Every structure is written in structure tokens, then in C-alpha cells.
Amino acid sequence: MKKWTLDEADLYETGGGSYQKSHGHPAKTRRSVEVKLIHRPTGISVSQSSPMVAMSRPEATKIREQLRIELLPRLEALVAKHLHIPGR
């Protein structure tokens, strides 16, 4: 029997974050990244954000991808529990 997984088409992802700019010191610009995954059919969502640290935009993109990878199993478990899927 094939293991149940979330259908990527049922997911909605929002992202964002914030940054704090230090005028005159580009190396001191600090950013945080936030990712929120929403399962459209059930409305269940999970979110996580990174701490505010000095990072470049490419680093922020990598962190956003890492957060998504960490959140997907959590969302899958919550949706499976909500839908009463056996073995999950």
C-alpha cells in the first residue's frame, strides 16, 4: 500500500519576513524570513520564521527553502490527523 502524502496542488505558500537597515552600513542589515504553508481544502496552516540575523538575499532564499522543507512534514501530519488517515 502506498503511503499517503499531501498533494502539492492543494498547498498555498506565503512568505515574507522583515529587515532592519543600518544606514550607511550595508553589512549591518539584518533580515528574518517567514514561511507559512496552508492546506487549501482544510484550511490548516503551519508557519515558522528565522531569527533576525545579517544575511544576503540569496541566503534568505536558501533559508526560505529550508523552512519549507521543515514545515511540509508537520503540515502533512496535521492534515492526516484531521482527515483521520490510518497509520499517520
SETORPA-900967 format. One line per 4 residues: number of its first residue (from 1); their letters; for each residue x, y, z of N, C-alpha, C, CB. Coordinates in steps of 0.05 Angstrom, whole numbers. Atoms other than C-alpha are relative to their C-alpha. Glycine has a CB too. Layout:
NUM = a = X,Y,Z,X,Y,Z,X,Y,Z,X,Y,Z ~ ... $
// end
This chain:
1 = mkkw = 17,-24,0,0,0,0,18,25,0,-19,0,24 ~ -15,-24,2,26,68,-19,-5,19,23,-6,14,-27 ~ 2,-19,-22,40,118,36,-14,26,-9,28,6,12 ~ 14,-25,7,-7,178,37,18,24,3,-25,2,18 $
5 = tlde = -15,-26,-1,24,246,22,-19,22,-10,26,-1,-18 ~ 15,-23,9,-3,315,11,4,5,-30,8,25,16 ~ -2,-8,27,-18,337,-59,10,29,-1,-28,-3,-15 ~ -12,-27,1,26,397,-76,-20,21,-11,26,-1,-17 $
9 = adly = 20,-18,11,-32,427,-115,-19,11,21,-16,-14,-22 ~ 18,-9,-22,-72,433,-50,14,20,19,-10,-24,15 ~ -15,-17,-19,-18,476,-17,2,28,-11,28,-11,4 ~ -4,-28,6,-12,551,-15,22,9,18,-27,17,4 $
13 = etgg = -23,-9,-16,52,583,8,2,30,0,26,-12,-11 ~ -5,-29,-2,61,653,34,27,3,13,-22,14,16 ~ -26,-5,-11,127,682,52,3,30,6,22,-10,-18 ~ -5,-28,-6,154,745,79,24,2,19,-24,13,12 $
17 = gsyq = -21,-4,-19,198,770,133,3,30,4,27,-12,-11 ~ -4,-29,-5,227,835,154,30,5,-2,-11,8,27 ~ -28,-7,-1,292,872,152,3,26,15,11,2,-28 ~ -7,-23,-16,325,923,194,25,12,-12,4,-7,31 $
21 = kshg = -23,-12,15,371,971,157,15,18,18,-10,14,-24 ~ -17,-19,-14,430,1005,188,11,19,-20,23,-16,16 ~ -8,-19,21,441,1068,148,30,4,0,-14,27,6 ~ -29,-4,4,510,1074,119,17,-25,5,9,21,18 $
25 = hpak = -15,25,-5,530,1002,139,-15,-23,-12,3,-4,31 ~ 15,21,13,504,952,88,5,-28,13,7,-1,-29 ~ -6,26,-13,538,895,126,-17,-4,25,30,-2,6 ~ 15,2,-25,495,910,186,-30,-4,-4,4,25,17 $
29 = trrs = 28,5,6,428,899,150,-7,-27,10,-6,3,-30 ~ 8,26,-11,391,845,187,-27,-7,-12,-2,2,31 ~ 24,10,12,336,802,158,-11,-24,16,4,-8,-29 ~ 12,25,-9,287,749,181,-18,-10,-23,-17,5,27 $
33 = vevk = 15,13,21,249,701,137,-23,-15,13,17,-19,-18 ~ 23,15,-10,179,674,148,-13,-15,-22,-21,19,14 ~ 14,17,20,144,617,112,-25,-11,13,18,-24,-10 ~ 25,11,-10,71,596,120,-11,-18,-22,-20,23,8 $
37 = lihr = 12,19,18,42,534,87,-29,-4,8,15,-27,-1 ~ 29,3,-5,-34,528,81,-11,-22,-18,-15,27,-5 ~ 14,21,15,-73,466,61,-27,11,-8,-2,-27,16 ~ 25,-14,9,-129,496,19,-26,-15,8,1,4,-29 $
41 = ptgi = 25,13,-6,-182,442,28,-9,1,29,1,-29,-9 ~ 7,1,-28,-178,440,104,4,27,14,16,-21,14 ~ -6,-26,-13,-151,510,119,21,-2,22,-25,12,11 ~ -20,3,-21,-98,481,165,26,13,-10,5,-31,6 $
45 = svsq = -24,-13,7,-34,521,166,22,-4,21,-5,30,-5 ~ -23,0,-18,36,519,196,18,22,-10,15,-28,0 ~ -19,-21,7,87,574,198,24,-1,18,-14,28,1 ~ -25,-1,-15,157,586,221,17,23,-11,16,-27,-3 $
49 = sspm = -17,-22,8,206,643,219,28,-3,10,-12,28,9 ~ -28,1,-9,281,651,224,5,23,18,19,0,-25 ~ -8,-23,-16,315,695,274,11,22,-17,21,-8,22 ~ -10,-22,15,335,764,252,30,1,2,-12,27,10 $
53 = vams = -29,1,2,408,759,230,9,14,-25,11,-29,2 ~ -12,-11,24,454,790,179,1,-21,-21,28,13,5 ~ 0,19,22,441,754,113,-5,14,-26,-20,-23,4 ~ 5,-11,26,441,768,39,-26,-11,-11,24,-7,-20 $
57 = rpea = 25,10,13,381,758,-7,2,-29,-8,-7,18,-24 ~ -2,28,7,408,693,-35,0,-19,25,26,-5,-16 ~ 1,16,-25,419,667,36,-29,-1,11,19,13,22 ~ 27,0,-9,348,688,53,-17,-20,-16,-12,28,-2 $
61 = tkir = 14,19,17,323,647,-6,6,-28,8,8,4,-30 ~ -7,27,-9,361,586,18,-14,-7,26,30,-3,3 ~ 13,5,-26,333,594,88,-30,-4,-4,5,24,19 ~ 29,4,6,262,601,59,-5,-28,-10,-9,21,-21 $
65 = eqlr = 3,28,11,271,535,21,3,-20,23,21,-5,-22 ~ -4,19,-22,298,501,84,-24,0,19,26,9,16 ~ 24,-2,-18,239,526,126,-23,-15,-13,-8,29,5 ~ 21,14,14,191,499,73,3,-30,3,-2,8,-29 $
69 = iell = -6,28,-3,225,431,76,-7,-10,28,29,-6,-7 ~ 6,7,-28,218,431,152,-30,0,6,15,19,19 ~ 29,-3,-5,145,453,151,-18,-21,-13,-9,27,-8 ~ 17,18,16,118,404,99,-7,-25,16,14,-8,-25 $
73 = prle = 8,24,-16,121,341,144,-19,7,23,25,-14,11 ~ 17,-8,-21,89,380,201,-29,4,-10,10,25,14 ~ 27,-5,12,31,403,157,-13,-26,-8,2,19,-24 ~ 10,26,9,24,333,128,-11,-16,24,22,-16,-14 $
77 = alva = 9,14,-24,18,303,198,-26,12,11,21,1,22 ~ 24,-13,-10,-34,355,219,-25,-6,-18,4,30,2 ~ 22,6,19,-76,344,156,-9,-29,2,8,7,-29 ~ 6,29,-2,-72,268,163,-16,-5,25,26,-17,0 $
81 = khlh = 14,3,-25,-95,273,235,-29,11,-3,14,14,23 ~ 26,-13,4,-152,320,216,-19,-18,-18,3,27,-13 ~ 16,16,19,-175,273,159,-2,-29,10,13,1,-27 ~ 2,27,-11,-168,211,203,12,-22,-18,-29,-7,7 $
85 = ipgr = -13,19,18,-120,176,156,15,-20,17,20,14,-20 ~ -13,21,-16,-98,109,186,29,-2,-5,-13,-26,-4 ~ -29,4,2,-25,97,201,16,26,-1,6,-15,-24 ~ -14,-26,1,-8,171,204,-2,14,26,-11,18,-22 $
// end
